[in-house]
């Protein structure tokens, strides 16, 4: 049967925390946090694997669409892509080229993809992160980003945010001894600074509330409380806002347990399987814990694209599930 693992929607170790500095706790405390995270991740992975193993034969038994249906689907896809291109249009691209965007946590798994997307649009991009530089192996796009090393909780953000059209926060921490502060306080500080700088839009990459509803929040109460504080701060932002709430995020080329992550090629298969017409009805009537395991994950590329759509003002409000995030991503595809 398939073995399902996925990248949590925020970085899962202090190596990828945020623009904030890594928490100053002992090595033993960090190891305990990582063990708690790994145990929770493995339990959810086991549940997903069991369900996937049961339903995979059912999905495989569904006949493939005939040539006529496939042709219709292809035409619809072309029309949809054309509509998305018209929606973005050369004018929007030109506007992006004259605008500044700030990415908090731009060195991380999600944040770096957001920076890359913004650069591709021709925008001026500033990243504020703990490391202050691009991730290892970043392409030529990274040379055009203004990489700023800083701690969002203590740095003077007025300069970096000056003249910005939008701020996107990809900050996240789970399994540390200070999850609430790292997730919540950073968003509160960032939204306050963005409001003072008269930034028009604020976008937050958050996480599904099913984490709390499923009982997983009992293992990581600071994480859940921090995400709730972050979302409340963004909702109170005086400009336009968008909050992304993915279940899990997958991508990249490697599998790992800490942080939990699955490679893109495998995640694509899981997303297609859990997004199938057979699995979706099961997920819709399942209790929160099982629903969390059955809902399709989002690729990191789609999450990044949806965040950019929010920064461009193409979407706003709460993007609370897989389909809403992917629909937003299509606005800048």
Steps between C-alpha positions, in 0.01 A plus 500: 500500500603861454692665781376854535706779650474872445658834576313684772376835388768677697866413556529223753840563652687802624727471197214641294316697763459851374667836493500465877814352646497134595359453850759508774420172669721209590586222262303252710188718484532526124542124470188442711305737276624325187409160646146623576471636146630180347263281704201710399609504138552125490157437654331715237709342227395153616134599494534644152690198376235262635215691340686544173576128495132419538366741240775482239356186333163674478652804334700284262182318399336818374521488118712764332306758299450427135652702219198728472494578872875557499469739207229698678710516815800617299297775332369614839855511633614713207208738544564524873869568446414767241258667741765499771752653263253771403423564867869553575574669171799710391369800695510308825851377423607856425351620827684227691825613342450841659406371844686384807408187694643381833514131591548408866679167526608521137791261553275208595321218323188700408644851521775437245243381245298814564808713436571309178141552380516871572833536321354323196222761492758779482432629850752653738541246781639534852535198726540531877619178658708359782770380262494812286574315178354272235460126558772268381480432130282799417501598135591825329176659625655530847752755373227760454350465851600742775589256778471656846617319814281581798270401782147622435433528874785740565606658170395842378273403212415852391783514246448162331122549486515855368328522163390136499175413324455179698660289772488120489580308817624143465614489864431183694628286785385169646659278761707777663453611861363837384261422216239751611737795494672399179172450316279758670712790620694523175176543304374760748822700471509464121139608440544798732815608315332448163203712606731782613681482165161523323549170321189421295485122546616232744511127422554224757589138431332332796365149561167321502292532819448124475831465685327633811164337431658157455660510844853537362510840665523327838852390409594846370284754686744783439493436126120509487474809720772674300325433170174629645672819618665543159172464313324740737772760443473468122119521507534825694742647244351827369573420136410198290606159630517137396555200727596163351403193708647191330493159666845387392752633253725278293777568252865493423708197415563334836313311771571576865351437845625812677363720357235265359503539125418298192647551155298658222467189283348303788288787628349541155374141517356546849331825401339331199389200704356691795340747262317227309118484485506186715706637787352849525153387619663278763707792627198730511314282750801389705586626849768768513795267564418273207404794282841654561660179371269475198495855366734552204822690564613803302827522313741766620485653151122546524523646850765745381292597197189551716697722736619708205141526376410645839791742483383614156148556633349228281362309799422598858348366818530145633622231260404211722543186292691330223270610218489866603879513519543335162235728344691801633824355363345480154462877502876537451573173320 
